[in-house]
């Protein structure tokens, strides 16, 4: 009897896929979740105005490590804006079919919404925020220093979540991908998560920060924190970011 992993791979082969809703002529879902008309919103510095130090690509790839210990210095809003632009920044919109962004996605469907646990970003209160990629703004979800403890608990108690300057929480609206690719979408969104997180690793290094990807979290707890149903919309991946220590161990960690 096959376990769930091999069975999942079998049932998402092309010969078993259902006709997609796109092929059936059904309308495409929105490329971004609804946004309340009156906010409140926090505008971010425009990406074109942000200057970052040059970084050789080969050096960035060779220096990539998972970093779990951070300095207490906060990120500037410009730096957070740059990280968000590098991971979900929109270059072109062909509504309702696809967006071109700074990371690849199957069919340009980009099923992710970015949430942030902000601990130390200058000028932004600690709490959970949603990034609005189409307008390059933040929308508060819940604020207060206690939110860090809740997110850390949902990440199975990993303390570096609380000590990070910011932790990225990527939420997957899976039908945005499944509309085009049917059951195959559940494979594709996990590939997309890797693209997004690797961009974060490289961009964070450019501004003197370290990153640690997080795949270990309680799905239901995380969904509850972000008011998601946990089935059609769920957290797929997380990553903590913080200032690099003055001296750091460069031995491979992950």
C-alpha positions in Angstrom: 0.0 0.0 0.0 1.4 3.4 -1.0 1.9 6.1 1.5 0.5 9.5 1.0 3.6 10.9 -0.7 3.9 8.5 -3.6 0.1 8.5 -3.9 0.1 12.3 -4.2 2.7 12.2 -6.9 0.8 9.5 -8.8 -2.6 11.3 -8.7 -1.0 14.6 -9.9 0.4 13.1 -13.0 -0.9 14.7 -16.2 -2.9 11.6 -17.2 -5.1 11.9 -14.1 -5.7 15.7 -14.1 -9.3 17.1 -14.2 -10.0 19.7 -16.9 -8.9 23.0 -15.6 -11.5 25.8 -14.9 -9.6 27.9 -17.5 -10.1 25.2 -20.1 -13.8 25.1 -19.2 -14.1 28.9 -19.8 -14.7 29.9 -16.1 -13.5 33.3 -15.1 -10.0 33.7 -13.6 -9.8 34.5 -9.8 -8.4 37.8 -8.8 -4.6 38.2 -8.9 -4.7 39.8 -5.4 -6.9 39.2 -2.4 -9.5 42.0 -1.8 -8.2 45.1 -0.1 -10.3 47.2 2.2 -10.9 50.6 0.6 -10.0 52.7 3.6 -7.0 50.8 4.9 -5.3 51.8 7.1 -2.3 51.6 4.8 1.5 52.1 5.3 3.1 53.3 2.1 6.5 51.9 1.4 9.4 53.7 -0.3 9.2 53.2 -4.1 11.5 50.5 -5.3 13.1 52.8 -7.9 14.3 55.2 -5.2 16.1 52.6 -3.1 19.9 52.4 -3.4 21.7 49.2 -2.3 25.4 48.3 -2.4 26.5 46.2 -5.4 26.9 42.5 -4.7 28.6 40.1 -7.1 26.2 37.2 -7.9 28.8 34.5 -7.5 29.8 35.8 -4.1 26.2 36.0 -3.1 25.5 32.4 -4.1 28.7 31.1 -2.4 28.0 33.0 0.8 24.4 31.9 1.1 23.8 30.3 4.5 20.9 29.9 6.8 21.4 32.3 9.7 19.6 32.0 12.9 21.3 34.6 15.1 20.8 38.3 14.5 21.9 41.6 15.8 19.3 43.8 17.5 19.7 46.7 15.0 16.4 47.4 13.2 15.8 47.3 9.4 15.0 50.6 7.7 11.7 50.8 5.8 13.7 51.2 2.6 15.4 47.9 3.3 12.1 46.1 4.0 10.7 47.7 0.8 13.6 46.3 -1.2 13.2 42.8 0.2 9.5 42.8 -0.6 10.2 44.1 -4.1 12.8 41.4 -4.7 10.4 38.6 -3.6 7.0 39.7 -5.0 7.6 42.9 -6.9 5.3 43.3 -9.9 6.8 44.2 -13.2 3.8 43.8 -15.5 0.1 43.0 -15.1 -2.0 41.2 -17.7 -5.3 41.1 -15.7 -6.8 38.7 -15.0 -4.5 36.1 -16.5 -1.1 36.7 -15.1 1.5 39.0 -13.6 5.2 39.2 -14.3 7.2 39.6 -11.1 10.8 39.5 -9.9 10.4 35.8 -9.2 9.2 33.1 -11.6 5.8 31.4 -11.1 4.0 28.7 -13.2 2.0 30.5 -15.9 2.6 33.8 -14.1 -0.2 32.9 -11.7 1.7 33.9 -8.5 -0.6 32.3 -6.0 1.1 33.9 -2.9 0.2 36.7 -0.6 3.0 37.9 1.6 2.4 38.5 5.3 5.1 39.8 7.7 5.8 39.5 11.4 7.5 42.8 12.0 9.6 42.9 15.2 12.1 45.7 14.5 11.6 47.9 11.4 12.1 51.6 12.1 8.9 53.5 12.0 6.6 50.4 11.9 4.9 49.1 15.1 5.5 45.4 15.9 2.8 43.1 14.6 1.6 41.2 11.6 1.1 43.0 8.3 0.0 42.0 4.8 2.0 43.3 1.8 -0.1 44.7 -1.0 2.1 44.0 -4.0 -0.1 45.9 -6.5 0.2 49.1 -4.6 3.5 48.5 -2.7 1.9 49.1 0.7 1.5 47.4 4.0 -1.9 46.7 5.7 -1.9 46.0 9.4 -3.5 42.7 10.4 -2.8 42.7 14.1 -0.3 44.8 16.1 1.3 44.4 19.5 4.5 42.9 20.8 2.7 39.7 21.8 2.2 38.7 18.2 5.9 37.6 18.0 5.2 35.0 20.7 2.2 33.7 18.8 4.1 33.4 15.5 7.0 31.7 17.3 4.6 29.2 18.9 3.1 28.5 15.4 6.7 27.9 14.2 7.1 25.1 16.8 8.9 27.4 19.3 11.8 28.3 17.1 13.3 31.3 19.1 14.9 33.0 16.1 11.5 34.0 14.8 11.0 36.2 17.9 14.6 37.6 17.6 14.3 38.4 13.9 13.8 41.9 12.6 11.1 40.5 10.3 9.7 37.1 9.4 8.1 36.5 6.1 4.9 34.3 6.1 3.9 33.3 2.5 0.2 32.5 2.2 -0.9 30.4 -0.8 -4.3 31.1 -2.5 -4.2 27.8 -4.3 -7.1 28.2 -6.6 -5.2 31.1 -8.3 -2.9 28.4 -9.6 -5.4 25.5 -9.8 -7.7 27.6 -12.1 -5.1 27.0 -14.8 -3.4 23.8 -13.8 -6.1 21.8 -11.9 -4.6 19.2 -9.4 -1.1 19.9 -10.7 -1.2 23.2 -8.9 -0.5 21.6 -5.6 2.9 20.6 -7.0 3.6 23.9 -8.6 3.0 26.2 -5.6 5.7 24.4 -3.7 8.2 25.0 -6.5 7.2 28.7 -6.5 7.9 28.9 -2.8 11.5 27.9 -3.4 11.9 30.6 -6.0 10.6 33.3 -3.7 12.7 32.3 -0.7 16.0 32.1 -2.6 15.5 35.6 -3.8 15.0 36.6 -0.2 18.3 35.0 0.8 20.2 36.8 -1.9 18.6 40.2 -1.4 19.0 40.1 2.3 22.7 39.4 2.0 23.0 42.5 -0.1 21.7 44.7 2.7 23.8 43.0 5.4 21.1 40.6 6.7 20.9 36.9 7.1 17.9 34.7 6.4 16.7 31.3 7.6 13.9 29.5 5.8 11.3 27.8 7.9 9.4 24.7 6.8 8.5 23.5 10.3 5.3 25.2 11.5 1.8 24.2 12.7 -0.5 24.6 9.7 -3.7 25.2 11.7 -2.1 27.6 14.2 -0.5 29.6 11.4 -3.8 29.8 9.4 -5.6 31.0 12.6 -3.1 33.8 13.1 -3.7 35.1 9.5 -7.5 34.4 9.4 -7.1 31.8 6.7 -9.3 28.7 6.2 -6.2 26.5 6.1 -7.5 24.5 3.1 -8.1 26.7 0.1 -5.7 29.2 1.5 -2.8 28.2 3.7 0.7 29.2 4.8 3.2 27.4 2.5 6.6 28.7 3.7 8.2 31.2 6.2 11.6 32.9 6.5 13.2 34.9 9.3 15.5 37.9 8.5 17.7 40.0 10.7 21.0 41.9 10.8 24.1 39.7 10.4 26.2 39.4 13.6 29.5 41.2 13.3 31.2 37.8 13.4 29.4 34.8 12.1 30.1 31.2 11.5 30.1 30.5 7.8 29.9 26.7 8.1 27.0 25.2 6.2 23.8 25.1 8.1 21.1 24.6 5.5 
